[in-house]
């Protein structure tokens, strides 16, 4: 190999190595939108069953200047033996907003709900979507003992616009956002109940406090939900922009080498 070719290869190799290494060395926390699929209530019941010492948990929340503003319900289930869900846990959540006003006379709403989830969610394909799903949404019926109606009077069922996973150094968290600018949906409004969303884990449960975001700050007693605990905290293995850029860089490097070789042969 000539010196010029060696220098070019060394430079390209160094650049690619840096592009691959950069995401792993960044200290800033990341946040990932989790792939989601719809699941029927009947299919969920065929895969998961309630746990005797974890009945459905109903925990209220209140916003400043308003009366009790709604509830967040949660329940944890275990996979049915002999099914593809055996050995797994399903964490189910639903949010209901009371038809009340805040101190300014505006109807209350919920923009998002976030809480610690200390185990990386597990990807599965129970609905045969052809790819791993990390969140299932159920909107056609009741899940376990979660008792909120799936369509309050005069309201349509609203699934979260996005469920995000944020793995930090020592803890992970889930964020369910109901704000959907693309479809002009500002939040989960007063009088509405959300669809149930389900996150799969291989770790047992504890309870964690929930932060509910609204134009009005949360006050009153602490809202609690079931949550996974004791697992490792890592990004879920879905394509990341940095990975896509690295592959693009590699393709560009190959094209550059070919172009240089072609020009040398032409000379």
C-alpha positions as CSV (number, residue, x, y, z in Angstrom):
1,X,0.0,0.0,0.0
2,X,1.3,3.4,-0.9
3,X,1.8,6.1,1.7
4,X,-1.1,8.2,0.3
5,X,-3.4,5.2,0.4
6,X,-2.3,4.3,3.9
7,X,-2.9,7.9,5.1
8,X,-6.3,8.0,3.6
9,X,-7.3,4.6,5.1
10,X,-6.0,5.7,8.5
11,X,-7.9,9.0,8.4
12,X,-11.1,7.3,7.4
13,X,-10.7,4.5,10.0
14,X,-10.1,7.1,12.8
15,X,-13.1,9.1,11.8
16,X,-15.4,6.1,11.7
17,X,-14.1,4.9,15.1
18,X,-14.8,8.3,16.6
19,X,-18.3,8.4,15.1
20,X,-19.1,5.0,16.7
21,X,-17.5,5.8,20.0
22,X,-19.1,9.3,20.4
23,X,-22.6,8.1,21.5
24,X,-21.2,5.8,24.2
25,X,-19.0,8.6,25.7
26,X,-21.7,11.3,25.9
27,X,-22.6,12.2,29.5
28,X,-25.9,13.8,28.7
29,X,-29.0,11.7,29.4
30,X,-30.9,10.4,26.5
31,X,-34.6,9.9,25.9
32,X,-36.1,7.3,23.5
33,X,-39.6,7.1,22.0
34,X,-40.7,3.5,22.6
35,X,-42.3,1.6,19.7
36,X,-46.0,1.0,20.4
37,X,-48.6,-1.5,19.2
38,X,-52.4,-1.8,19.9
39,X,-53.5,-5.0,21.7
40,X,-57.0,-6.2,22.5
41,X,-58.2,-6.7,26.1
42,X,-59.0,-10.3,25.3
43,X,-55.5,-11.0,24.0
44,X,-53.9,-9.3,27.0
45,X,-56.0,-11.6,29.3
46,X,-54.8,-14.7,27.5
47,X,-51.2,-13.7,28.1
48,X,-51.2,-12.2,31.6
49,X,-53.0,-12.8,34.9
50,X,-53.3,-10.7,38.0
51,X,-50.9,-11.1,40.9
52,X,-52.6,-11.9,44.3
53,X,-50.6,-9.4,46.3
54,X,-50.8,-6.6,43.7
55,X,-54.4,-5.6,43.3
56,X,-55.3,-2.6,41.1
57,X,-54.0,0.6,42.6
58,X,-56.1,3.8,42.3
59,X,-54.2,6.9,43.3
60,X,-55.7,10.4,43.0
61,X,-54.1,13.6,42.0
62,X,-54.9,17.3,42.5
63,X,-53.9,20.5,40.8
64,X,-53.4,23.8,42.6
65,X,-56.6,25.8,42.8
66,X,-58.8,22.8,41.8
67,X,-60.6,20.1,43.8
68,X,-59.4,16.5,43.4
69,X,-58.5,16.5,39.7
70,X,-58.4,12.8,38.7
71,X,-56.9,9.4,39.3
72,X,-54.1,7.3,37.9
73,X,-54.7,3.6,38.0
74,X,-52.1,0.9,37.7
75,X,-51.8,-2.9,38.1
76,X,-49.0,-5.4,37.6
77,X,-49.6,-8.8,36.0
78,X,-47.5,-11.9,35.5
79,X,-47.2,-14.0,32.3
80,X,-49.4,-17.1,32.0
81,X,-47.4,-20.3,32.1
82,X,-47.1,-22.0,28.8
83,X,-47.5,-18.8,26.8
84,X,-44.9,-16.5,25.2
85,X,-45.4,-14.2,28.2
86,X,-44.3,-16.7,30.8
87,X,-41.6,-15.3,33.1
88,X,-42.6,-11.7,32.3
89,X,-44.4,-8.9,34.1
90,X,-46.9,-6.5,32.5
91,X,-47.3,-3.0,34.1
92,X,-50.6,-1.4,33.1
93,X,-51.5,2.2,33.5
94,X,-54.6,4.4,32.9
95,X,-55.2,8.1,33.6
96,X,-58.7,9.7,34.3
97,X,-59.3,13.4,34.6
98,X,-62.2,14.7,36.6
99,X,-64.6,17.2,35.0
100,X,-63.5,20.1,37.3
101,X,-62.0,23.6,36.9
102,X,-58.9,25.2,38.4
103,X,-58.8,28.4,40.3
104,X,-59.0,30.5,37.1
105,X,-62.1,28.8,36.0
106,X,-60.4,26.7,33.3
107,X,-61.0,23.0,33.0
108,X,-58.1,21.0,34.3
109,X,-56.1,18.7,32.0
110,X,-53.1,16.3,32.1
111,X,-50.3,16.9,29.6
112,X,-48.0,14.1,30.7
113,X,-47.3,11.6,33.5
114,X,-43.7,10.6,34.5
115,X,-42.3,8.2,37.1
116,X,-39.2,6.1,37.8
117,X,-39.2,2.7,36.2
118,X,-36.0,1.0,37.3
119,X,-35.6,-1.8,34.8
120,X,-35.1,-1.4,31.0
121,X,-38.4,-2.3,29.3
122,X,-38.5,-5.6,27.4
123,X,-39.2,-5.7,23.7
124,X,-41.8,-8.4,22.6
125,X,-44.0,-9.0,19.5
126,X,-47.2,-10.4,21.0
127,X,-49.3,-8.8,18.2
128,X,-47.1,-10.0,15.4
129,X,-46.2,-6.5,14.3
130,X,-43.0,-7.8,12.7
131,X,-40.8,-5.8,15.1
132,X,-40.2,-5.5,18.9
133,X,-42.9,-3.5,20.7
134,X,-42.1,-1.9,24.1
135,X,-45.6,-0.5,24.9
136,X,-49.0,-2.0,24.2
137,X,-52.1,0.2,24.2
138,X,-55.5,-1.3,25.1
139,X,-58.6,0.7,24.2
140,X,-61.4,-1.9,23.6
141,X,-62.0,-3.2,27.1
142,X,-61.0,-3.4,30.7
143,X,-57.5,-4.7,31.8
144,X,-57.6,-6.6,35.1
145,X,-59.0,-4.5,37.9
146,X,-58.3,-1.1,36.2
147,X,-61.8,0.2,36.4
148,X,-61.9,3.5,34.5
149,X,-64.2,3.4,31.5
150,X,-62.3,3.5,28.3
151,X,-64.5,6.3,26.9
152,X,-66.0,8.8,29.3
153,X,-69.3,10.4,28.3
154,X,-68.9,12.7,25.3
155,X,-65.2,11.9,25.0
156,X,-63.1,9.8,22.6
157,X,-60.4,7.4,23.8
158,X,-57.1,9.1,23.9
159,X,-53.9,7.0,23.8
160,X,-50.7,8.7,24.8
161,X,-49.1,10.5,21.8
162,X,-45.7,9.1,23.0
163,X,-44.3,6.9,25.7
164,X,-40.7,7.7,26.3
165,X,-37.9,5.9,28.1
166,X,-35.1,7.8,29.8
167,X,-32.2,5.7,31.1
168,X,-30.0,7.7,33.4
169,X,-26.9,6.6,35.3
170,X,-28.7,4.9,38.3
171,X,-32.4,5.1,37.5
172,X,-34.7,5.0,34.5
173,X,-38.0,6.8,34.0
174,X,-41.1,6.5,31.8
175,X,-42.9,9.6,30.4
176,X,-46.4,9.3,28.9
177,X,-47.2,12.4,26.9
178,X,-50.8,13.2,25.8
179,X,-49.9,16.4,24.0
180,X,-50.0,15.8,20.2
181,X,-49.3,18.9,18.2
182,X,-49.5,17.1,14.8
183,X,-53.2,16.3,15.5
184,X,-54.0,19.5,17.4
185,X,-54.5,17.6,20.7
186,X,-53.3,19.8,23.6
187,X,-53.7,17.3,26.5
188,X,-56.0,14.7,28.2
189,X,-58.9,17.0,28.9
190,X,-61.3,17.3,31.9
191,X,-63.8,14.5,31.8
192,X,-61.6,12.2,29.7
193,X,-60.1,8.8,30.5
194,X,-57.1,7.5,28.6
195,X,-56.6,4.2,27.0
196,X,-54.6,1.7,29.1
197,X,-50.9,1.5,28.2
198,X,-48.8,-1.5,29.2
199,X,-45.0,-1.8,29.6
200,X,-43.4,-5.3,29.7
201,X,-40.5,-6.1,32.1
202,X,-38.8,-9.1,33.5
203,X,-38.4,-7.5,37.0
204,X,-40.7,-7.5,40.0
205,X,-42.6,-4.5,41.3
206,X,-42.6,-1.8,43.8
207,X,-44.5,1.5,44.0
208,X,-43.2,4.9,42.8
209,X,-44.5,8.4,43.0
210,X,-45.9,10.0,39.8
211,X,-45.3,13.5,38.5
212,X,-48.4,14.7,36.5
213,X,-47.8,17.8,34.4
214,X,-50.5,20.4,33.8
215,X,-50.6,24.2,33.4
216,X,-51.4,24.1,37.1
217,X,-48.8,22.6,39.5
218,X,-49.6,19.4,41.3
219,X,-50.5,19.6,45.0
220,X,-52.1,17.5,47.7
221,X,-51.2,13.9,48.3
222,X,-48.6,12.0,46.3
223,X,-49.8,9.9,43.4
224,X,-48.4,6.4,43.3
225,X,-48.2,3.6,40.7
226,X,-46.7,0.1,40.4
227,X,-43.3,0.1,38.8
228,X,-40.5,-2.3,38.0
229,X,-37.5,-2.3,40.2
230,X,-34.0,-4.0,40.5
231,X,-33.2,-4.2,36.8
232,X,-30.3,-2.9,34.7
233,X,-30.8,0.6,33.2
234,X,-29.9,0.8,29.6
235,X,-31.1,2.3,26.3
236,X,-33.6,0.0,24.5
237,X,-32.1,-1.5,21.3
238,X,-33.9,0.6,18.7
239,X,-32.2,2.6,15.9
240,X,-30.7,5.8,17.2
241,X,-29.9,8.9,15.1
242,X,-26.2,8.5,16.0
243,X,-26.2,4.9,14.7
244,X,-27.8,5.9,11.5
245,X,-25.2,8.7,11.0
246,X,-22.4,6.2,11.7
247,X,-23.7,3.9,9.0
248,X,-24.1,6.8,6.6
249,X,-20.5,7.8,7.4
250,X,-19.3,4.3,6.6
251,X,-21.2,4.3,3.3
252,X,-19.7,7.7,2.5
253,X,-16.2,6.5,3.3
254,X,-16.5,3.5,1.0
255,X,-17.8,5.7,-1.8
256,X,-14.9,8.1,-1.2
257,X,-12.3,5.3,-1.4
258,X,-13.8,4.1,-4.6
259,X,-13.8,7.5,-6.1
260,X,-10.2,8.1,-5.2
261,X,-9.2,4.8,-6.7
262,X,-11.1,5.5,-9.8
263,X,-9.4,8.9,-10.2
264,X,-6.0,7.4,-9.7
265,X,-6.6,4.7,-12.4
266,X,-7.8,7.4,-14.7
267,X,-4.5,9.3,-14.3
